[in-house]
């Protein structure tokens, strides 16, 4: 496996400077909630400078009563706080073979925070979607020009859509992260939190909510067979269709020991990590210390929270003889979904949840 890059900013790995993309070294995982200062950063354009006092959120489209709301009014509405794991849809991309383009995330484009905000359903109920309403488009204030010849001309804003049913069920409009106001890199003054979905749906710097009666075909949704972003192939009995990315795939990752780390022979080694899934609990995490020949159950730590990761550990007795050992973690959720052994090529450069072995040195 590739070695970790060493260029850091505030303790996070710099994956790109412009746009800014920072990864938490997954070996730093030590608690259920990821500290805000360690949480990964994913941007597509420059981070917008927003004056909270001049900011408005517009709710419009296929609704009976379109309206705009400012920050002061928004924070007077009844709020909720929920822990949610966000994972970039390209997390683990660095492990794909053959190598692909885009941000070369390793293990740490994922994190869990307490998010506080107003349920999206509160604003939708006020706007009253029309009977033909189908999707809800979330548009951010981040924008810029793209070099992609297939992109629309002029300036482009980041936007994604979610089904109306999902929008009403559990989507949160968050103004706080881990009890503090959002930082600019995390979407200040407001971002969407879409539990159980890859984080491209949790649009930051939110400025417009557009209810629509048809599938959204924006640049960051999915366009056609020639160019897709945050989309994948979904195969039916006879045909394959492009489908926008949505739900997280069940996955376990090993935080420690790390790839290439040396452990002492004939000692007890704590193997530690996290596992997550969509709309399900983590039922078990298994660990193989012999390259997948045999598996043992790990110990699940803490409480189970829907759409938030579960930490786990295993006390491994390292062999008495020096050599290399291959460790593999495998998660299964309460719906019976288990990580696949091999990569699904229909997922392109996204939704990477196949088993990722790590090799450690026993000395």
Secondary structure, DSSP 8 states (H G I E B T S, - for coil): -------EETTEEEEETTTTEEEE-GGG--SSS--GGGS-EE-SS------GGG-EEEEEESBSS-EEEEHHHHTTS--EEEEEEEE-TTTTGGG-SS--SS----S-SEEEEEEEEEEHHHHHHHH-B-TT--EEEEEEEEEE----TTS-SS-EEEEEEEEHHHHHHT-EEEEEETTEE--GGGTTT-EEE-TTB-GGGS-SSEEEEEEESS----TTT--BTTB-SSEEEEE-SS-EEEEE--B---EEEEEES-TT-EE-TTSEEEEEEEEE-SSS-EEEEEEESSTTSS-EE-EE-S---TTS-EEEEEEEE--SS-EEEEEEEEEEETTS-B--SS--GGGTTS---S---EEEEE-
